[in-house]
């Protein structure tokens, strides 16, 4: 498999997971805001029911972000394995090719690692918010 495909795949997976997590978090906060508005408009609603429903939705989002985080950790491992295998295979190739491939795969891995960090930080923020709800 060409190194550019491997590097591009890693970057694409990281970007897609990060975008999906960001969209999920944004949707969750929109849901929370909407439910707060509904609660303010309708004082007769049961407070425990609304808060419980919001908490339940937030817990689902936390679970989904954790699941995406674990999937990205698997991607990082696969990129590392492919990286080592490819560099071993190309051991006799030109030094400039090795340097380019090594750099691209390292960049792809770093991008996915950054996506993992951002997902973990997002989950930490959401958990903190959940304690307040």
TAVENRA-V313727 format. One line per field, one symbol per residue. ss: DSSP state (H for helix, E for strand, L for the rest). phi: phi as a letter, one per 40 degrees, with the letter a starting at -180 (. if undefined). A space follows every 10 residues. Layout:
ss->???
phi->???
This chain:
ss->LLHHHHHHHH HHHHHHHHHH HHHHHHHHHH HHHHHHHHHH HLLLLLHHHH HHHHHHHHHH HHHHHHHHHH HHHHHHHHHH HHHHHHHHHL LLLLHHHHHH HHHHHHHHHH HHHHHHHHHH HHHHHHHHHH HHL
phi->.ccccccccc cccccccccc cccccccccc cccccccccc cbcccccccc ccccdccccc cdcccdcccc cccccdcccc cccccccccc dcccdccdcc cdcccccccc cccccccccc cccccccccc ccc
